[in-house]
Amino acid sequence: MLSVEDELAIHDVISLYGHIIDDRQFSRTHEIFTADALYDVSDFNAGIHVGWRRIAEYWQEVEAYHPLAHHATNVIVTEDDNGTVRVLSKGIGMRVKASPLSAVYRDVAVRTADGWRLSERIGISRSPNRIPAPS
């Protein structure tokens, strides 16, 4: 079972993502992701990248296309019966001369010797034509 301290530390990692990417501090990507993390942004036509080093390289390659600001909200941390820690959150990306972006992030968080990190982040684009039917 996750402690309150664990949940707060995981929330911090989710928040840190926006601060690091917005401040273009790509050398700090290891503070968010594991060495073998899966970063799947294929839903944004941006591919799949593996490992924090590759993620940092990718961010530098597309630096000019990043939204001006990334905001994380609606963070929910759960733990599966097998101990897998999952994080569901919403993301809002503010662009300079275009409409804001909306995303859902599905993450897997792991405890490392350096603290909590994401071993998986899947970004899912939100748009009016993808809103699920009411249930």
C-alpha positions in Angstrom: 0.0 0.0 0.0 1.2 3.5 -0.9 1.9 5.9 1.9 0.7 9.5 1.8 4.4 10.5 1.3 4.6 8.1 -1.7 1.5 9.7 -3.3 2.8 13.2 -2.7 6.2 12.3 -4.2 4.4 10.8 -7.3 2.3 14.0 -7.6 5.6 16.0 -7.5 7.0 13.9 -10.4 3.9 14.6 -12.5 4.2 18.3 -11.7 7.9 18.4 -12.3 7.3 17.2 -15.9 5.7 20.6 -16.8 8.4 22.6 -15.0 11.3 20.9 -16.7 9.8 20.8 -20.2 8.6 24.4 -20.0 11.9 25.7 -18.7 13.7 23.7 -21.4 15.8 22.0 -18.7 16.1 18.9 -20.8 19.3 17.8 -18.9 17.0 17.1 -15.9 14.8 14.6 -17.7 16.2 11.8 -15.5 14.4 13.4 -12.6 11.1 12.4 -14.2 11.8 9.2 -16.2 13.7 5.9 -15.6 16.6 4.9 -17.8 14.3 2.6 -19.8 11.1 4.6 -19.7 8.6 4.2 -22.5 7.3 7.6 -23.7 4.5 7.1 -26.1 3.3 10.3 -27.8 2.3 8.6 -31.0 -1.3 9.9 -30.5 0.2 13.3 -31.2 2.1 12.0 -34.2 5.3 12.3 -32.2 6.3 8.6 -32.0 7.5 6.4 -29.2 10.8 7.1 -27.4 12.6 4.8 -24.9 14.8 6.0 -22.0 15.2 9.4 -20.4 18.2 10.2 -22.6 16.2 9.6 -25.8 13.3 11.6 -24.4 15.6 14.5 -23.7 17.1 14.3 -27.2 13.6 14.2 -28.7 12.5 17.2 -26.7 15.5 19.1 -28.0 14.8 18.1 -31.6 11.3 19.6 -31.4 12.1 22.4 -28.9 10.5 25.1 -31.1 7.2 23.1 -31.3 6.6 22.6 -27.6 3.6 24.4 -26.1 4.5 27.5 -24.1 3.2 25.8 -20.9 2.3 22.3 -19.7 -0.2 22.1 -16.9 -1.0 18.8 -15.0 -4.3 18.4 -13.2 -6.8 15.8 -12.0 -4.0 13.5 -10.8 -5.2 10.1 -9.6 -2.7 7.5 -8.1 -3.7 3.9 -7.8 -1.9 0.6 -7.1 -2.8 -2.6 -8.8 -3.0 -5.9 -6.8 0.4 -6.8 -8.2 2.0 -3.6 -6.9 2.1 -1.7 -10.2 1.5 2.0 -9.5 -0.5 3.8 -12.1 -1.1 7.5 -12.5 -4.0 9.0 -14.5 -3.9 12.7 -15.1 -5.1 15.5 -17.4 -2.7 17.8 -19.3 -3.4 21.2 -20.7 -0.8 22.6 -23.1 -0.9 26.4 -23.9 0.4 27.3 -27.3 1.5 30.8 -28.4 -0.8 31.4 -31.4 -3.2 28.5 -31.4 -5.9 26.8 -29.3 -4.9 25.1 -26.1 -4.2 21.3 -26.2 -5.8 18.8 -23.9 -4.4 15.4 -23.1 -4.9 12.4 -20.8 -1.7 10.8 -19.5 -1.5 7.2 -18.4 1.6 6.6 -16.4 3.4 3.9 -14.5 5.4 5.1 -11.6 8.2 3.1 -10.0 10.3 3.7 -6.8 14.0 3.9 -7.6 17.1 4.6 -5.5 16.7 8.2 -6.5 13.0 8.5 -5.7 9.8 8.0 -7.7 10.1 8.1 -11.5 7.9 7.3 -14.5 8.7 4.1 -16.3 5.9 4.6 -18.8 4.0 7.7 -20.0 1.3 7.4 -22.7 -0.2 10.7 -23.9 -3.6 10.6 -25.4 -4.9 13.6 -27.3 -8.4 14.9 -26.4 -10.6 16.4 -29.0 -14.4 16.9 -29.4 -14.6 13.9 -31.8 -13.0 11.6 -29.2 -15.3 12.2 -26.3 -16.7 8.9 -25.1 -20.4 8.3 -25.1 -22.2 8.7 -21.8 -22.5 5.5 -19.8 
